[in-house]
Amino acid sequence: MISVSICSPSGDIAAAWADLADRASSNVFMEPAALRVAEATSFADVHMVLAWDDAAPSRRLVGLWALQVKRIAPFWPSVLDSRPFNYAFLSTPVIDPAYVDDVMPAMLAAIQHDAALPKVLHLHSFEQEAPCYAALQRELIRQGGAQRILAEINRPYATRDEGVKKSGSTRKKLRQDWNRLSALGGVDVVNDRAPLRVADAFETFLKLEQASWKGARGTALLCDAVDAAFVRELVAKLAAEGRASVALLRVEGRAIAAQVLMYSGRTAYTWKTAFDAEYSRYSPGMLLVDKVTEQLFADSAIEGIDSCSYEDGFMAKLWTARRKMVEMLIHVGPGTSAAFALEQARLLGYHEAKRIRNQWRARRAAAAPQAKAPLAQAS
């Protein structure tokens, strides 16, 4: 018998979560420690949808899906966002695969009948090949609820057995860049996971990002005090549980690139990257991710690396494996609503504006290649 509860992240479910995480596919952005930070800092209005097997000898957690209530503007209807907070790049719920056909419908039913929650759900960065996606589709068809696919992408991904390019022009260039960089002095990669070391390395990342083109555009994390406070606390809390680190590429002890990593289950996530533009000719971001990939797969605990990136990002040049991701809008429950129609129109307009912007940038870059932002700067 499956029961579903909807609550804030403040409760202690550490033991139940650890048991579930051993049985289910991971999602670091659903880690209770991360959700508690989002709530405690008022960074997001997070609601945990928890599914329990009440028939087990001891009540057992079999599913967790954290959702964010968002209001786009005053007088605009609130929506549920499947990313529990901004800077979460995967929204797939964590569900025991043995229960997925029961848990996904039960979760949707709980959302439908909760008077405090919006019924329009924006799914973003949802793994399309996950069993819960098929269960979600079956339930939406059964209910007759409205849905609209907005985008589908192939996210770069790597596994221990496949996905890492072993040869070719990219591999040759990386060897050349490493040798040229090494000619400047001693080069090393450090990824110390001690919490205090992680905090220091994260400050290095923030400074590198602020000094990059992102700082110039006002999109670096340090450009917003609220965002900066949240991510500092997020990384600190995850690092305290061994779930975050910052790898640094150094020349003579000076960090020239930083890769923020997160960990959940047997998966690592390359969350954020920054590098010193002075060294851009050496592709420091790509070099660092390449070396970190080797290090992570040398650790028997890691079986996959999620790029948290777009399909045309620089990691697509390093890794050949892909995860199919979907962005879609759904109405929970039968039929549709004015709120669904409004949010659909807004998102379609946003995607069209983004398409036009990308076309304009591509034409500008083709006319002046030297003005392009460095390829190795990640999301």
Secondary structure as UniProt FT lines:
FT   STRAND          2..7
FT   TURN            9..10
FT   HELIX           14..21
FT   TURN            22..23
FT   HELIX           28..30
FT   HELIX           32..40
FT   TURN            41..42
FT   STRAND          45..53
FT   TURN            54..55
FT   STRAND          60..70
FT   TURN            74..75
FT   STRAND          79..81
FT   TURN            86..87
FT   STRAND          94..95
FT   HELIX           97..99
FT   HELIX           100..113
FT   TURN            115..116
FT   STRAND          120..127
FT   TURN            128..129
FT   HELIX           131..143
FT   STRAND          147..159
FT   HELIX           169..182
FT   TURN            183..184
FT   STRAND          187..190
FT   HELIX           195..210
FT   HELIX           213..217
FT   HELIX           221..223
FT   HELIX           225..240
FT   TURN            241..242
FT   STRAND          244..251
FT   TURN            252..253
FT   STRAND          254..264
FT   TURN            265..266
FT   STRAND          267..275
FT   HELIX           277..282
FT   HELIX           284..298
FT   TURN            300..301
FT   STRAND          304..306
FT   TURN            311..312
FT   HELIX           314..317
FT   STRAND          321..331
FT   HELIX           338..367
FT   HELIX           369..371
FT   TURN            375..376
//
